[in-house]
Amino acid sequence: MKKIIVGITGASGSIYFLRLMENLIKENMSIYVVASEQGKNVLKYETGVELETQIGVWKKTNNEIYLEDNDNLFSPIASGSFGCDKMIIVPCSMSTLAEIANGITKTLLNRSADVMIKERKKLVLVPRETPLSSIHLENMLKLSNIGVTILQATPGFYNFPKTMDDLINFVVGKALDSLEINNESYIRWEGKNEKK
Ligand SMILES: Cc1cc2nc3c(=O)[nH]c(=O)nc-3n(C[C@H](O)[C@H](O)[C@H](O)COP(=O)(O)O)c2cc1C
């Protein structure tokens, strides 16, 4: 069974994490969730959801969900030999992104991302910040240059979204695409003949 790591940090946009998880629990894969302390706080603040409780709810659908302790560097996902296939951090704060870009791995979240990079595995970061400083941009470029996918939480408007759900599903659908997980989360562009 494939193994995926899903990280959540204290950037705004924790609803993206929830929607992504709703999609992932339907897949036949083991899911390792790891959250920064601020990730849990912002999730609770923005959505009212308490992570530990929600994991319990998801476990009823998919028993292969594990909530890892961000302080536990003895966790299996801290090692490349455990063989995780892909990882996403959604949303990803500028702080965590900066630490990953600079190889700072004092938490399980950062260490897992560092492992994905060294093992040349798929790592997707979904940052949400605006405006972006040169420091943010430099860190993103550094990661992009070594193969990390930087998937900004920016919905498109060419498919005429009508609800907040449409906007969320667009970003989550693009994230699932990057993780190579089939989905119909959003309406895809099929071209348009503009005859004048
Ligand atoms: C309500 C709220 C929203 C925030 N939104 C963002 C954000 O969108 N992007 C960001 O980089 N930081 C944001 N922050 C700041 C981070 O939470 C802060 O930098 C924190 O240290 C990140 O820690 P972590 O990376 O360990 O989760 C926000 C903080 C709060 C309280």
The ligand as an SDF file (V2000), in Angstrom:
LIG
                    3D

 31 33  0  0  0  0  0  0  0  0999 V2000
   -4.8280   33.3350   12.0150 C   0  0  0  0  0  0  0  0  0  0  0  0
   -3.4130   33.2800   11.4880 C   0  0  0  0  0  0  0  0  0  0  0  0
   -3.2110   33.2140   10.1240 C   0  0  0  0  0  0  0  0  0  0  0  0
   -1.9130   33.1310    9.6310 C   0  0  0  0  0  0  0  0  0  0  0  0
   -1.7360   33.0560    8.2750 N   0  0  0  0  0  0  0  0  0  0  0  0
   -0.5070   32.8930    7.7770 C   0  0  0  0  0  0  0  0  0  0  0  0
   -0.3280   32.7130    6.3770 C   0  0  0  0  0  0  0  0  0  0  0  0
   -1.2830   32.7300    5.5910 O   0  0  0  0  0  0  0  0  0  0  0  0
    0.9220   32.4670    5.9290 N   0  0  0  0  0  0  0  0  0  0  0  0
    2.0060   32.3950    6.7580 C   0  0  0  0  0  0  0  0  0  0  0  0
    3.1130   32.1300    6.2790 O   0  0  0  0  0  0  0  0  0  0  0  0
    1.8680   32.5870    8.1120 N   0  0  0  0  0  0  0  0  0  0  0  0
    0.6480   32.8240    8.6250 C   0  0  0  0  0  0  0  0  0  0  0  0
    0.4830   32.9910    9.9770 N   0  0  0  0  0  0  0  0  0  0  0  0
    1.6740   33.0340   10.8360 C   0  0  0  0  0  0  0  0  0  0  0  0
    2.1660   31.6460   11.2320 C   0  0  0  0  0  0  0  0  0  0  0  0
    1.1760   30.9830   11.9790 O   0  0  0  0  0  0  0  0  0  0  0  0
    3.4830   31.7720   12.0320 C   0  0  0  0  0  0  0  0  0  0  0  0
    4.5200   32.2450   11.1940 O   0  0  0  0  0  0  0  0  0  0  0  0
    3.9020   30.4990   12.6900 C   0  0  0  0  0  0  0  0  0  0  0  0
    5.1380   30.7000   13.3440 O   0  0  0  0  0  0  0  0  0  0  0  0
    4.0320   29.3390   11.7350 C   0  0  0  0  0  0  0  0  0  0  0  0
    4.4600   28.2200   12.4510 O   0  0  0  0  0  0  0  0  0  0  0  0
    4.5250   26.7800   11.8210 P   0  0  0  0  0  0  0  0  0  0  0  0
    5.2160   26.9230   10.5060 O   0  0  0  0  0  0  0  0  0  0  0  0
    5.3170   25.9960   12.8110 O   0  0  0  0  0  0  0  0  0  0  0  0
    3.1240   26.2980   11.7020 O   0  0  0  0  0  0  0  0  0  0  0  0
   -0.8090   33.1260   10.5100 C   0  0  0  0  0  0  0  0  0  0  0  0
   -1.0330   33.1970   11.8870 C   0  0  0  0  0  0  0  0  0  0  0  0
   -2.3190   33.2890   12.3630 C   0  0  0  0  0  0  0  0  0  0  0  0
   -2.5330   33.3930   13.8640 C   0  0  0  0  0  0  0  0  0  0  0  0
  1  2  1  0
  2  3  1  0
  2 30  2  0
  3  4  2  0
  4  5  1  0
  4 28  1  0
  5  6  2  0
  6  7  1  0
  6 13  1  0
  7  8  2  0
  7  9  1  0
  9 10  1  0
 10 11  2  0
 10 12  1  0
 12 13  2  0
 13 14  1  0
 14 15  1  0
 14 28  1  0
 15 16  1  0
 16 17  1  0
 16 18  1  0
 18 19  1  0
 18 20  1  0
 20 21  1  0
 20 22  1  0
 22 23  1  0
 23 24  1  0
 24 25  2  0
 24 26  1  0
 24 27  1  0
 28 29  2  0
 29 30  1  0
 30 31  1  0
M  END
$$$$
